[in-house]
């Protein structure tokens, strides 16, 4: 995440023709640290850092002025709850844990594969350097 802790959620109700990229550009031009949290059919949510609250008025004016062109029906701001912060942190920890598990599995798999390949190569090299022909050995053992 770009910033941690409590901030604000800007929730925008949008039309089906809303240009979310242009909308995001407008929001980031006013509040560069803002980032999109969710984009669904009728709604898009941006996280706004609390330290940028002094810039909200200019953002709201821009949304009022350009909203219709961008496909904005309405918008509102709410304070990020502690639950939101907790869930975001838990989500980050889960992702880190999954990535570590995947990396360990890949590493173990590659190590095992390399070990098997080396063992086979060494075994073949020894047999060929000693000129051991397993078919001759088997035949001589039977007589």
N, C-alpha and C positions, 0 to 999 in steps of 0.2 A: 504494500500500500504506500501511497505517496505521503500520507500523514497519519499519525496515530491519535487515539483519544476521541473525546467528544467533539462533535462538530454539528453540522446541519445537513439535512436532506432537502434538496430542491426537487419537488415532484411536479412534473409537467404532464398535463393531459394533452394529448396530441391528436391531430387528424391522421387519417390513413396516408395522406400525401406529405406528411411532415418530413423535412430533410434533416434527419438527426445529425448528420455530419456538420451541416451549416449551423444548426442549433448548438451543437457542442463547441464549435469554433467561436460562436458569439459568447457563450458562457466563459470559455477559457480566455477570451480576449479581455474580459472584465476581471476574472478570477483565475489566473493561470494554474493554481494548484487544485482546481476543481477536477473531479474525474467522474466518469459515468459508472454507476453502480449496477444499473439494471435498465434494459430496454425491452419492453413488451409491446404488444399490439397497440394499446391505447395510452400507454404511460411510459415515461422515461424518468429515471431518478439519477440525480447527481449528488455526490458528496461534496460539501463545501467546508473548508477548514474554518474553525471558529476565529482564528487569528486574522481572517480576511473579512470579518463581519462589517467593517467600515466601508467595504466596497459593494455591499449588497444593494444599497439604494441605486447605484448606477446600473447594476445588473438588472434590477427590477424595471427600471426605466427603459433599458434597452429591450427587455422582453415585451414590455407594453407597446413600445414603438414598432418593433419588428416581428412581434409574435404572429400576427395574421399571415404575413408573408412566409414565415417559417413553418406554419402549420401548428401553432400553439393555440389550444382552446383555453386553457387556464393553467395557473401554477400556484404552488404554495410551498412554504418552508416549515420544517419541523426540526426540533432539536434531536440529534442522534441520542438514542437511549443507551444506558449502560449495557442493556441486553444486546444491542447492535454491536457495541464495542467487544463484548465478550464473545459473541458468535463469530465475529470477524477474526478474533485472535485464535479461537478454537479451530476455525477453518484453516488458518495459516499453519497451525501445528499439525493438523491432519495431513495437509499437503506435503509438509516437510517430512513427516514420518513415512508417507507412501513413497516419496522420492528416495529416501534413504534405503528403504526396503528393496525397491527396484534396483538401485545401484549395487547393493550387496548381492542380490540374486544374480545380476549380470556378471559381477566380478567373480563370484564363486563358479558360475557356469563356464566362464571363459578360462579360469584357472584349471578346472577339471578337464576341459577340452584340450588345453595346451599340454597338460600332464599326460593325458592318454596319447596324444599325438607324439610327444617326446618318447614315451615308453615304447611305442610301436616302432618308431624310427631307430631307437637304440637297439631294440631286439633284432630288427632286420639287419642292422649294420653288423652286429655281433655274429649273427648267423652267416652273413655273406663273407665276413672276414675270416671266419673259421672254416668256410666252405662246407657248412653242414647242409646236407640235403636230407630233409626229414623223410622223404620217400625211401632213400637208401637205408636210413637208420631203422625205419620200421621193418623193412624187408630182412635186414640182417638179424634183427631180434627174433624173427619168426623161425629161423633155421637152426 
